[in-house]
Amino acid sequence: MTDDTADATDRRFPAALAEVAQVDFYYGHDTTGEAADEGDYRIDFEPYTEFLSREETVESFRGWTGGKDIDGDTYLIFGQDGTGGQAMIWRTRPGRPLADQPIVFLGSEGECGVVAGNLSDFLWVLADGFGPLEASWDDEELTSAPDEALTRLAERHATTPRRTAREIVLETRAEFPTFAEDIWALCR
């Protein structure tokens, strides 16, 4: 296996996600703990510094779906929102590196959706002012609010052209139109 390809056992944490994990996403509060004005700090995201273990992923998927035979092998969980909804890489493109796999979100209240077609596009979603939870909502709500620090991070790591979160989400939903239905079909 080279650095440019990945198989189903690849669990190397991408450098771009490691850098995202260093970002402080203060959702609804400023750095002093004071409540922020409505509309400030829109990204509800708590990135991890490594993927959850296989065991934690199995437990999470079984809890989310209610299925005792679900293992979540094709998912690598790398963050959550404030309620415990999880952001993950979905390894659905065989033989392709992790950076080329789509980013998806499974929320604590049943939210479920594709966020970006690859890690690079996910960085542009963050730069445009949206986390995995927000990007999995109605695309009409995705009004750009670029973040300067996240834009610089995306410029360092992204390999795809800059686009708005709305453009990326719509493109990814068109590529994976049945993702939510397929996940719901796993639920017992």
C-alpha positions, 0 to 999 in steps of 0.5 A: 500500500502506498501513501496515495491509496488506502484499503479498508484497514487504513486508519491513519489520521489525515494531517488536515484533520489533525490541524482541524482538531487544533481549532477551537470551535466555540459554539454559542459562547465566546472564549470567556464563556459568555453567551455569544450574540445570536448568529455568532460561532455557528459551527457546532463541532468538536473535532477529535485528535484521532479516529474513534476505535473500532470498538467505539465505532461498533458501539456507536453504530449499534446504538444509532441503528438499534441493530446488534449485527451492525459494525460500521466498518466503513466509517471512521468517526473523527468528531461530534457536535455538542449533542453527540452527533458524529462526523465521519469519513465514509469509506465507500470508494474502494482503493481510494485514499481516505482523503478521497472518501465522503464526509457524513454526519449522523446526529443524536436526534436522527439527523443523517446526511452527506456533508462533502464528497471528500476531505478537501471539500469538507475543509471548504465547508468549514471555511464557509462557516459550517460544520458537519451538523449544519451542513447536513441540514436543509441546504437553503440555510447554507448562507456563506459566512466565511471564517478567515482562520479556517479559510487559511487552513483549507488553503494549506490542505485542500486539493479541490477548488474553493466553493461554497458549502451549499455548492459542495453539499448539493453536489455531494447529495447528487452523488449519494442521493440515497445515503440517508435512506440506506442508513435508515434501512439499517435501523431496527 
